[in-house]
Amino acid sequence: MTATFLAGDVGATKTNLAAFTVAGGTVVLVAEESFHNHEHAGLEEIATTFLRRGGHQAKAACFGVAGPVADGTTAMPNLGWTIDA
């Protein structure tokens, strides 16, 4: 498994994920994929699926979400998801 940094954009209808690694002091994109949110139970399921498919192990992750975040938590009312840091 490659040590990977996971980045994501979680929207109302889809989630875009990308995995990066550092090689020779340069950040390198190693994988990217889009997921239709309504096909999944939550962000954790999507991230786990993405990482397993690529054989990656996330060392750190950062997500942008469509909505306000308070105390590290946001609710995605159209999906019924709660995302907690």
matplotlib code that plots the C-alpha trace (Angstrom):
import matplotlib.pyplot as plt

x = [0.0, 1.1, 1.0, -1.7, -3.2, -7.0, -8.8, -12.5, -15.3, -18.6, -21.5, -25.2, -25.3, -21.8, -18.5, -15.2, -12.1, -8.5, -5.5, -2.0, 1.4, 4.7, 7.6, 10.9, 9.3, 6.5, 2.8, 1.7, -1.9, -2.3, -6.0, -9.3, -12.9, -16.5, -19.3, -23.0, -24.0, -27.4, -25.8, -23.9, -24.7, -22.2, -18.8, -17.0, -18.4, -17.3, -13.8, -13.3, -14.4, -12.1, -9.0, -9.6, -9.9, -6.6, -4.8, -4.1, -3.9, -4.8, -2.2, -4.4, -7.6, -9.3, -12.8, -14.8, -18.5, -21.6, -22.9, -21.9, -19.6, -20.0, -17.7, -16.3, -19.7, -22.1, -25.5, -26.3, -30.1, -30.8, -28.8, -29.5, -25.8, -23.9, -20.2, -18.1, -14.4]
y = [0.0, 3.5, 6.2, 8.5, 11.9, 11.9, 15.0, 15.3, 17.6, 16.5, 18.0, 17.6, 15.0, 13.7, 13.3, 13.7, 12.1, 12.3, 10.5, 12.1, 11.0, 12.8, 11.8, 13.7, 16.6, 16.9, 16.2, 13.7, 12.7, 8.9, 8.4, 10.2, 9.2, 10.5, 8.9, 9.5, 10.1, 8.6, 5.2, 5.2, 5.3, 8.0, 9.6, 6.9, 4.2, 6.2, 6.9, 3.3, 2.0, 4.5, 3.6, -0.1, 0.0, 1.7, -0.3, 3.0, 3.7, 7.3, 9.0, 12.2, 13.5, 16.8, 17.4, 20.3, 20.0, 21.7, 23.3, 24.8, 23.0, 23.6, 22.0, 19.6, 18.3, 19.0, 17.6, 16.8, 17.1, 16.0, 12.8, 12.1, 12.0, 13.5, 14.1, 14.3, 15.2]
z = [0.0, -0.8, 1.9, 0.5, 1.2, 0.5, -0.7, -1.4, -2.5, -1.0, -2.8, -2.7, -5.5, -5.9, -4.1, -6.0, -4.3, -5.2, -3.7, -3.7, -2.6, -2.3, -4.6, -4.6, -2.7, -5.3, -4.7, -7.2, -8.1, -8.0, -8.4, -8.7, -8.9, -8.7, -6.7, -6.9, -3.2, -3.3, -4.1, -0.7, 3.0, 3.7, 3.2, 5.1, 2.7, -0.3, 1.1, 2.1, -1.4, -3.1, -1.0, -1.3, -5.1, -5.4, -2.7, -0.8, 2.9, 3.8, 6.1, 6.2, 4.6, 4.0, 2.7, 1.5, 2.1, 0.8, 3.9, 7.2, 9.6, 13.4, 15.9, 13.2, 12.2, 9.3, 8.3, 4.7, 4.9, 1.3, 1.9, 5.6, 6.2, 9.2, 8.6, 11.7, 11.7]

ax = plt.figure().add_subplot(projection="3d")
ax.plot(x, y, z, "-o")
ax.set_aspect("equal")
plt.show()
